[in-house]
């Protein structure tokens, strides 16, 4: 039985042991190496991932070849190309590992079956989706209205300890600044 998975879900909903046994049967534990992709651009997205260990990023490459990072994620966070997952389309994002990673994945079809078998999971995923929407809104507003220094300070607050585990080039991309500008902010 996965203690991590159960604790993660029980942060939002209460589960009986029988319910958790059902829930657990829908998740698959996977391991990925540093620089390995969970999702590549233009790939059909079948899964979403709960991170137990490691740091990942979601990003896309623009027409000039520049990488734009939408999100970093670590333990207790969910990651995927959510638009592609929920619309069952090809991905516009890539998700890859910044360090060795362990995740729990659940497939689109299994997510729907799970929510019908254990209705409290519908509430769990709605709350998680709402938190994700709020975080995305805050990120967009930050990019639109804050200085590079303020965005860096927000990054440090949102991702404590990440600056020592993520290359400066990736942090600069996430903040929308050059590596040189980031060096001045350090």
Rosetta blueprint (number, residue, H / E / L):
1 X L
2 X L
3 X H
4 X H
5 X H
6 X H
7 X H
8 X H
9 X H
10 X H
11 X L
12 X L
13 X L
14 X L
15 X L
16 X L
17 X H
18 X H
19 X H
20 X H
21 X H
22 X H
23 X H
24 X H
25 X L
26 X L
27 X L
28 X E
29 X E
30 X E
31 X E
32 X E
33 X L
34 X L
35 X L
36 X L
37 X E
38 X E
39 X E
40 X L
41 X L
42 X L
43 X L
44 X E
45 X L
46 X L
47 X E
48 X E
49 X E
50 X E
51 X E
52 X E
53 X E
54 X L
55 X L
56 X E
57 X E
58 X E
59 X E
60 X E
61 X E
62 X L
63 X L
64 X L
65 X L
66 X L
67 X E
68 X E
69 X E
70 X E
71 X E
72 X E
73 X E
74 X L
75 X L
76 X L
77 X L
78 X E
79 X E
80 X L
81 X L
82 X H
83 X H
84 X H
85 X H
86 X H
87 X H
88 X L
89 X L
90 X E
91 X L
92 X L
93 X L
94 X E
95 X E
96 X E
97 X E
98 X L
99 X L
100 X L
101 X E
102 X E
103 X E
104 X E
105 X E
106 X E
107 X E
108 X H
109 X H
110 X H
111 X H
112 X H
113 X H
114 X H
115 X H
116 X H
117 X H
118 X L
119 X L
120 X H
121 X H
122 X H
123 X H
124 X H
125 X H
126 X H
127 X H
128 X H
129 X H
130 X H
131 X H
132 X H
133 X H
134 X H
135 X H
136 X H
137 X H
138 X H
139 X H
140 X H
141 X H
142 X H
143 X H
144 X H
145 X H
146 X L
147 X L
148 X H
149 X H
150 X H
151 X H
152 X H
153 X H
154 X H
155 X H
156 X H
157 X H
158 X H
159 X L
160 X L
161 X L
162 X H
163 X H
164 X H
165 X L
166 X L
167 X L
168 X H
169 X H
170 X H
171 X H
172 X H
173 X H
174 X H
175 X H
176 X L
177 X L
178 X L
179 X H
180 X H
181 X H
182 X H
183 X H
184 X H
185 X H
186 X L
